[in-house]
């Protein structure tokens, strides 16, 4: 039975790109999936059989390495977190929030600082450049990759292509940071294609939004869809937030109490490391903010 990957899902059809090459095959899913409460997702590796009319049936979903709910994509292994250096200004609180969600989903993250060319016209350009460099040093010391890009000048685009090669990636970031410009620089013509899809679907109130994996010229795929659309901590346990801070994880093994929240407990290895200056003040302050938000969410629900 041939195998392939679902690259698009739309109106009950799944478009499977066969491993042996060729055009995607338009497939329906077997009814057994619905009975089991399982739906095929874009990014799924599947076994499928072709029917007489040139279409196909998804017969089996192969094991997933990751599964996202928003957006609904399977087997993503990299979240590209896009943050502009100006307009809007760099927001480390939101960046840390995205990182918590990528860690909880089991994804690696690449931080991309965009619109670097726009800093040239700013009166406080020197401060902006210093803050970006400080952020890069901080997050790379924790273990995250980072890049500085300018889609308009083409800076950092080739390096970004290299980092995305062979992977399934999803882009995420607040509105206005330049995700579309970056994607269009990576995949020339994507903007035109997206606009044609939008016209065809109408993008009206009752239109089904779809997710699609777009092949990159150097190999790999990127999800042509908004990234994490809802960032709250309602689905995380109180202990999970701390485990989503990479620099806390190893230290937490040395805490006196199991289930330590790293807020007020005696013998907390994370608090001791913070006092020694081994944890960035901004990261710990944002952690406290997220813990407060988690408690407020719990009270609300």
Buried (B, 14 or more C-beta within 10 A) or exposed (E): EBBBBBBBBBEEBBBBBBEEEEEBBBBBBBEEBEEEEEEBBBBBBBBBBBEEEEEBBBBBBEEEEBBBEEBBBBBBBBBBBBBBBBEBEBBBEBBBBBBBBBBBBEBBBBBBBBBBBBBEEBEEBEEBBEBBEEBBEBBEEEEBBBBBBBBBEEBBBEEBBEBBEEBBBBBBBBEEBBBBBBBBBBBEEBEEBBEEBEEEBEEEEEEEEBBBBBEBEBEBBBBBBBBBEEBBBEEBEBEBBBBBBBBBEEBBEEBEEEEBBBBEBEEBBBBBBBEEEEBBEBBBEBBEEBBEBBEEBEEEE
